[in-house]
């Protein structure tokens, strides 16, 4: 599929005139022709399309002159052909309904008469709203297709784009709308697709939360009616992640039907799942437009963000495996996948805004001593930035704090063998800044709307070329001067009033402008790595990961909370891109205190890092931290390259692991987060192993026995020394008894093929 953000030419139009800023959300680039090989078939019943790959089947009726219809979307049905699926789906007249059943289309437009919500809502000043799109042509090959449709009466063209990854089975779909009339067309809503849901899936898993508590799982039964989740924060948000899983109530990690859907988009969004009176269910995802935001002039085209879909008959774990593989192989920059993820040290919770060069040099030396491979200087290094009330937008090194610039720190960091990273918040500006005083008109606002105070900052209007150029020049100058390896790109506020210079809403164009600026920086500095941070995990999606290398999962370094945050995020993202840091003994957000063994053990599974004042840690705790980092590095290839598996456990336990692709090795984490409701914990039943293999099993974390009662299984099976050999069948089917421990204890088991 073409990258809708990279092919956007909206900024060229915005630069030509300030009178049409709303148009900057439009995309005008045509799709390339599909290869000649086709998946189309014709029969007496009509024309059909079957896309297959990676265990997925997507079948459609594409009869010319008719409405396009999805006949099946889900796990492959070997040998099944679309025409038989169409026949098997035959419905009859239902008393009290239309004389003949109205078949669903890919948009369920109002003009079709399909009951339930439409995936396309458009009009011309209240007219031309009863849209009815018919197939004009289809281009396809074995794994992709573009279906061109048209409503000649209302002057609207549409194209539906589909591609199945033949390795992972992930379906990527999007739609584009073209105004064929000389009268402007207003788009109020355009989903990527109306995707039918498996009738067996009667429950939704959604991912909500808050700042410092992202990716919390919510389960909701699918009842007749609608489940709707909207996000208008200008980013993916802390509370409305653009992803959802439909599943059976009985589905778990390894068994049962399930389907995952994700909107690869970093701005406002809407997702909905609907159950109609006839029992039909479908899913819609797309951008949520603000009033009047998306207006198409004659010949102009809007393309939706990509919606990704993947199905499984074998539980939630298979969905995650396929999404992780797809992200790694088809979305991430290849150099990110090929390069070991460096262990971070971030200065934020050690110094906050209190920068002192000598102290930072000491921290760099302490970080290198425990095994850090990247040193990231966080907020507070620039302009008048001594607090969060001033300086944003003034992207030059503060001469008051750093009279010799950043050269002494950068030089020391690199001499210590670490990469150097720097924090930016490019999209924001403080009123107390040189930039705002010079250009107060460079911010987004809505006439007559009272600004919402939010961390003492405003949002810059990146749809303006001069704003993007200013930011590019300032950032690229610093990257070049200091040979910066890494940028932590932050965004610390929602955007309540995204109005452009002409007063029209430009939220969609703002998101695309962020993409364009990052793309420009990456083109200028191909080796530069970028972290997507938005006061934690509020900008996390596959589109931002197409141009960045890491997600900051949450600002909350509370080790107990991290287990639920990481577990939720892992449904869509591999742990290789999820930042997971060791925080201070007393968490700055929750106030809870945890041992270093628990803090460090928790951070091993993820893109490991540290965010604490190493100078205040005891020598004993520093030794434990160093050992955990060494453990992470020793198994980093397995953690980041293996197959991630979550274990089904009781609520007071969380457990997950990484299994080598050839099942020769595995590393599992088992965390006890509360007291046992029974005398003993349930067995740990590992997953993903080869039942025919035998594994030498060792407890490799913590270094000192965690058992509060002896003798324990640790002693009986010599788990803390030479280990014991168990069959994969026994480890999965029977499981291993964990030792009795206090709450907030993290155990890590290493399993290696003993043959």
N, C-alpha and C positions, 0 to 999 in steps of 0.2 A: 504493500500500500504506500502511496505517496505520503510524505510527511506534510500535513496541512499547514503546520507552522512555518516550515522552511520554504514552502512554495508560495507563501503569502506575499502579495505585492501591494498590500494595502498602504504601506508607508509611502510609496511613490505617489499615490493619489493624495495622501494627507499633506505631503510636502508641496504639492502643486497648489492646493487651496486650503485655507483654514475654514472655509464655509461648509465643508462636508466631513467633519471629523468622525461622524458616526460611520462613514463608509470605510474607515480604516479597519473595520472588522471583517471586510469582505475578502474573498480569495478568488483570483481570476485565472489561475493557472490550470490548463486543461490536463486531463489524465493522458498518459502515454498509451498507445494502442497495446492491447494484450497480445501475447504470442499466439501463433496460429493454432496450436493444439487445442482441441475443444473438449469440454465435458458436457456439451449439449446433446440431447437426443430428441427425436420427434416420433410421435405415434398418432393413432387416430384420435387420442384424447387431447392432443395438443403438443406443445413444445416444453421440454423440461431441462433442468440443469442439476447436476449432482457434483458437488465439490467434496473430495475426500482427501484425508491426510492425517497422519498422527493419531489415528483412532477416532476421528471425527467425521461425521457426515452432515452436510448442509444441502438440502434438496429443495428446489423451487419449481413452481410452474411459471414459465416465462413465455407463454403463448402470445405472439404478437397481436396487438390490438386489445388484449385483455389486461386486467390488473395483475401485477406480479404478486405471487403468493408463496410464502414459506410453507412447505409441506412437512418438513422435519428438520430439527436442529438438535444434535445430541451425539452420544456415542455411536460409532459406526454400526450399521446393520449389514454385515457381510452378505452380499448377493442381492440386497434389496435395491430396487430401481424406483425412480421418482413416480413413474406412472402408476405403479402398484400402490405406492403410498397415497397417491391422490385418490385412487379407488377405495382404498381402505378407510379413507377419511370421509367418505360420502355421508352426508346428513340428509334428513328428510324434513318436511314441513312440520313445524311445532305449533300446535294450536295456540292462538293468541299472538302469533308472530307473523313475519312476512310470508307471502305465499311460497317463496322458496328461500332457503337459508342464504344469508349474505356472507360470502367467503371473506375472510380477513385479507388485507393487503399488507404491503411492507410499511405503509404509513397509517393505514386505517383512516384515510382522509374523510372529512365530513361528507364529501360528495358521494362516497361509496355506500353510505347508509349503515356502515358497521356500527354496532352499539359500542359504547365505551369510549374512552379518551382517544383522541387523534394524536398521531405522532407528528403531524404537520399542521400548524395553524398559521395561515397567512391571509392577507386581504389587501384591497386597495380602497382605503377610506371606507371600510365596512362592506365593500362589494367584492366579488370574485372570491368568495370564501369557500364555496361548495366545490372544492377541488376534487378531481377524479383523474388520477394519472394512469396512463395505459402504456404498455410496453411498445417501444419503437424499434429497438435493436439491442443485441447482446453480444459482447465480446468476452471470450473466456478461454482459459486453458485448463489444465488438470487441477490447478489449485487456486485460481483466482478468476474473478469475473467482474464486469461492469455492465449493469443493466440500465439502459437509457429509456426514460419514460417521458411522456408529454401529455399535458392537458391543453389542447389547441384552443378550446373555447375560452379558457381563462388566461392563456398566455404564460403558462408556467412549464418549465422543463425540470426534470429531476434525474439524477444518476445515483444508483446504489452501487457501492464498491465493496467487494468481498475478497478476502485472501485467507487461505488456511495454511498455517505453517506445517509442512509435511512431516517435520520431526516431532513437534510438540502437540499438534492438533488444535492450537489456539487459533480461533477465528477472529480476524480483524475486520470490522465493518464500519463504513461511514456513508453519508449521503450528501449530495450537493443539490442546491436549488438555484435555478437560473431564471431571471425575469425576462421573458420573451416579448413583453409589451413595452410600449413607450410611456406607460404610466408607472410610477414607483410602486413597488410591492413591499409591504410591511410584513416581516416575519415575527410572529409572537412566540413561536415554539417550533423547533425542528429537532426531533430525536435522531440519533444515528440510525435507528431502526426500531420497529415494533417487533420484538423477538418473542416467539411463543415459548412458554415454559412447560416443562415436563409435568404431566398431571400427577405424577407420583410425588412431586416436590410440594409439600404443603406447609413449609416453614421457611422463613427468611432469617439469615444471619446478616446483620448490618453492623457497622463499626462507627461508634460515636465516641463521646468522651468530652474532654475539656482541656484547657491548657494544663500541662503537667500530668495529664491522664488520658493520653490519646489511645486510639485503636482498641477501645473497650467493646467487647462483643455483646450484642443485644440479639435475642431470638424472639421472633414474632410469628404467630400462626398466620397463614394466608387465609383470610376469611373473604367472603363476598364483599367486594368494595375495593378500596385502593390503599396501598402503602405508598406514601410520598415523603421524600426527604429532599429539602431544598437548601442550597447554600448560596448566600449572597455576600460572602466576606471578601471576595476578590482574590481568594486563594483556596486551596482545597479544604482548609479549615481544620480546627481541632475537633469539631463535633459532628461533621457530616462528610466523612471520607467517601469519595465517589466510587465505591465498590460494594458489591452485595453478593451473597451466596444464597441460592435457592436449594433446598434439600428436603428430604423426608425427615420426619420427626425422629425416626430411628437411625438415621445416618450418623456414623461416627467417623473417626479418622481413617479407617481401613475398609469400611463396608457401607453400602447403600448409595442411592442415586444423589447426585449433587451437580450444580452448575454455578460457575463464578462469572461475574460480569464486572468490568472495570471501565470507567471513562478516563481515557488518557488526556487529561485536561487540568490545568492549574488555576482555573478561575471559577466563576459562578457556575453552579450546576444544579440539575434536577434529575433525580432518579425516581422511578415509580414502578410498582408492580400491581397489576390489576386482575381481579377475578370477576368475570362477567356472569350474568344470570344464566347463560348457557353452559357455564363451567369452564369456558376458555380462559386461559391466563396468558399474560404477556408482560414483558419487561421493556421499559423505555429509559434511555439515558441521553442527556444532551446538555448543551449550555443553557443556562437560565438567563434570558435577555431581560434587561431593564426596559421600561416603556420607551418605545420608538427607537430602540438601540440599533436594530438590524433592519435597515431600509435599503432595498436593492433598486438601483436605477436600471434603465434599459440595458440588457446584455450583461448585467453584473451577476456574479455567482457567489453564493455562500456555501462553504463546505463545513460539515460538522467535525468536531473532534472524533478521533477513533474510539469505538467501543470494542473492547476485547471480550471474548466469550470462550469458555472452555467447559467441557462436560466430563463426567466420570460416573461409572457404575460402582466404583470401588472406594467411595468415601472422600473425605475432604483432603487427605494427604495427596492423592493423585492430582487434584486441582492445583495445589500449591507446587508440586514438582513440575508440572507443565508450565505454569506461569513463571516460575523461577528460571527454568531452562530457556523459555522464550525471551525473558528480559535479558538474560546473560548473552544469548547467542544472537538475538535480532534487534535489541534496543540499545544496550549499553555500548559506549565506545569500546572497540576491541582492546585497546591498551589497558583499560580498567579491568577487563576480565583476565588479561594475561599477567598483569603485574600484582605481586603480593600486596595486600592492603596494609599500609604502614600503621603501626601502633601509634596512636595520637597522644600528645600532651596538649591540653588546652588551658590557657591561663585564666579563664573567666572566674571560676569559683575560688581561685587562689588570691587574686588581686582586685577583681572587679575594675573600677575606674582608677584605682590608686596605683598608677604606673610609676615605677622607679627602675631606672636602667640597671642599677647594681643588683637589685632584688630579682629582676627578671633574668639576669645572667646566672644568678645562683639557681633559679628554678630550672633553667635550661640544662645546667650541669647535673642537677638532681634527676631531671627527667631522663637524660641520657644514661645515667647510672643505673636506673631500674629497667631500662630497655626500650625507651621511647624511640621512635624512628621519624617522627614528625612533630615539630613544635609550632603551635598555632597561637599567635598573639591576637587576643580577642579585643573587644571594644575598648576605646579610651586612648588610642595612640595618635589621634588626628585633631587638627584644628583646636577649638576651645572645648573639646569633649572631656570635661572633668566629671560629668554626670550625664544622665539621659535627657537633660533639658537643653543642651546646646551642642552645636558643632556638626550635626548630621548634614551632609552635603558638601562640607569643606574637606575634600579628600586630599589633604597634604599633611605630612608628618609635623606634629606639633613641635616647634623649636623650643618651647618652654620646657617640655619634658625630655625631648631628644635633641639636644643641641648639635650632635653629630649625625642627625638622622637616625635611621634604623641600622646603619652599617655595623656598629659594634655588636648588636644582637644577632643580626643575620650572619655575620662572620663567625661568631661563636657557635651558633646553632649548626652551621655547616661544617665547622671544624670538628664538632662533636659527632658528626656523621648523620645528622638529622636533616630532613627537609624543612623548609620554612613556609609557614602559612600565615595569612593575614585576614582579619575580619573586615567585612564591608557590609553596609546596608544601603545599596545604591538607590533603591526606589524611594527613599524617604529623605525628608529635610526637616530640621528644627527651625521654628520661627526665629530663634536666636542663633543665626548663622550668617556668614557673609553671603552665601548663595541666596538665601531667602531675601535678605535685604536688597540684593541687586536684582532679583527676579521673583518678586512676590506672585507674579502671574503664572509661574511655572508649576503650580499645584493643581490637583484635581479638586473641583468643588461644584456644588449645585446652587444656583442662584436662589436666594431666599431660604435656603436650608441652614439651620444653625449647625456649625461644625461640631462633631462629636469629639470631645477631648480623648486622646488616646496616646499615652506615653509621651506627651509633649511633642508630637511630630505630625507632619502632613505627608501626603503621598504626592510625589512628583508625577507630572503628566508625561509619561514616556512615549505617548503617541506623537509628541512633538519632536521633530528631527533634531532641533538644537539642544534639547534636553538629553537625548540619547548620545549625541555627539560629545557634549560636555562630560558625561559620565564615562564614556569610552576613553576619551583622552586622559582624564585624571587616573582612571584605573590602569590603563595600559602603560602609562608613564611609570607608575609605581612598580608594576610587574616587571618592566624592563630594567629599571634602575636597580632593584634589589633582587632580581632573579627569583621572584616569588614562585614557589612550586604549587601553591594551593590557596584557594580563596574559600573562606567560609562566608557564603552569601546569605545574609539574613533578611527577614521581613517581619517587623515586630508590631504590625497593626493591621486590623481589618480595614477595608476601604468602603466606607458607608455611602459616600457621595461622589462616585466616579464620573463627574461631568467634565467635558472637554472645554476648549476655548470658546466654542459656540453654544455651550450650555447643554448639548446633547450628551446622553450617556455613552461612555466609551469603555466600559469594563472589558468587553471582549477584545477590543483593540489594545487595551493596556496589557492584557495577558500575552498577546502575540508580540507586543513591543518588548516585554521582558525576554521572551524567547529570542527575539532578534538581537538584543544587546548581548545576551550570553553567547549566541552563535558567533557574533562579531568578535568577541574576545577570544573564543576558542579558535577561530580562524587565524587570529593574529598571534596566538600563543598556543600552538598545538600540544605542547607538553603540559599545559596548565590543567590542574584538577580543581574541581569546584564542588562544594558541598551545598545542597539545598537545605536551608534552615529557615523556618518561619516561626520564631518564638517557640521552637521545638518542631513538632511534626505537622505543622499546618500547611506545608506545601510538599506533598508526597504523592506522586503519580508517575505513570510510565512516560508521559510527555516531558516532564521536567528531567527525568532520568535519561532521556535521549540526549540531553546536553549537559548533564552533571554526573557526578561519580559516587555520590554518597548522600544519604538522607540523615539528618539529625532527628532521631526518632522522637525525642522528648527532652524538654529542659529538666525533667525530673530524674535525678540520679539516685533516688531512693531505691535501694537494691530490691526491696520487696515489690514495689510497684513495677519495676523494670520487667519482671517476669510476665505480668499480664500485658504490658505494653508491647514487648517484643513478640509474645505469642500472637496477639492480635495482628500486628503488622506482618508477621511471617506468612499469613494466609495469602498475601499477594507479593511480598518482597523477600528475596533471599537475604540471609543474615549478613552476607558479604557487603551489602550496601546500607545496612542499618547500624548507625553509630551507637555504641553501647559503652558507657564510661564508668570508671571507678570514681565514686564521689567521696567526699570527706566522711569521717566517722559519724558526725551529726549532719543529717541531710538538711540543706539550707531551705528546702521547700516544706518537708513534712515534719522536721524536728526529730525524727526517729534516729536512733543510734544502731549501728550494725558493726559487727566485727569485720576486720579486713579480709578474713577468709571468705566471708559471705559476699562482701562487696566485690572482691576481685574474682571469685569464682563465678559470680553472676555475669560479669563483663566478658568472660572468656568466649561465650557464644555471641558473636556479632563482629562488627568492625571495631575492635577493641581500642579503648582509649582511657585517658585519665583526666580528671577535672577537679583537682584538689591541691591544697598547699602542701607539697611534699616536705617542706621544712618543718611542718608541725606534726608530722607522723613519727612514731617511735621507730627506732632501729629495727625492732622485731617486726613491726608492721611493714616497713619498707622491704624487709627480706621476704615476707609473704607476698607482697605485691610483685616483687621481682620474679619470684617463683611462678606466680600466675601468668605473668607476661611471657616467661620462658615456655610455660606449658602451652599457651596460646600459639606462640611461634612454632613450637614443635609440631603442633597439629593444625596449623593454619590452612594448609592446602586441603586437608580433610574437612575442616569447618566451612571453608568458603567454596570448596569444589565438590563436596559430597552431596548426597541427597538428604534434604532436611526432613525429619519426621517428628511430628508431635505425638506424644503418647496420651491416650485417654486415661485420665486420673480423677481422683476425688478432688473437690474444690480446694482443699487445703494443700494440695500438692500440684506442682507443675513440673512436667518432664518433657524433654525433647532431645533429639540427637541428630548427628550427621553421619550418614553411612556412605562409605566409599562406593563409587559407581559399580565396581566389580564385587561388592559385598565382602571384601577381604578385611575390612577394618571398620570400626565405628567408635564414636565418642558420644556419650550420653550424659546429659545434665539432669539431676533429680533435686528439686528444691522443696523443702518442707517449709511452708509459710505460716502455719498455725499449729496448734496442739492437735493431737490425734483424737478423733472421736471414739476410737476403739483402743484396746490394749496394745495392739501392734498395727503397723501400717500394712496395707495390702501389698502384695508382691509387685515388683517393677517388671512389667511385661514389655520387653523390648520389641521393636518393630523394624522391619526392613532388612533383617538378616537373611542369610541363606540357611534354611532349616537343615540342609545336608552338611553344612560346614561345622567345624568345631572351633570355638573361640577361647583364647586365653583371656580371661577377664580379670581386670585389676581396678582397684579404686585409686585413682591418681590425684584426687583432690577431695578434701584438704590433705595437707602433708601430715598432720597429726590426727590420730583417730578421732572421729566425731562422735563415736558411740558413748552414750551416757550409762551404759550397762555392759558388763563383761561377764563371761566371754560372749562374743557376738559372732555373726557370720563373717565379719572381717577376719577374726582369728581362725575360725573353722575352715575357711577356704583360702587363707593366706592372701586375701585380696590386697593388702597393703605391702606385699613383698613380691614373691614370684607369681602370684595369682593362681587361678584354677581354670582348667579347661572344661567348658560346658558345650553341649551341642546347641546349635542355633535353634533347633526345634524346641529344646527345653527352655532356653532363655526367652523365647517368644510365647510358647504355649503354656508354660508353667510360671516362668518368671523367677526373679531372685528376691529374697527377703531383704529389705533395707534394714540397716541398723537403727536402733532407737536413738533419736537425736533431739536436741532442743529445736524449737521453731527457728526460722531464719538460718537454716543450714543448707548449704549447697554441696551436693556430692557429684563428682564427675567420674564416670566409669570409662575405661578404655578397653575395647574388645578387638582382638587381632586374631586372624586365622592362624591356628596352631599347626596346620599341615605344612 
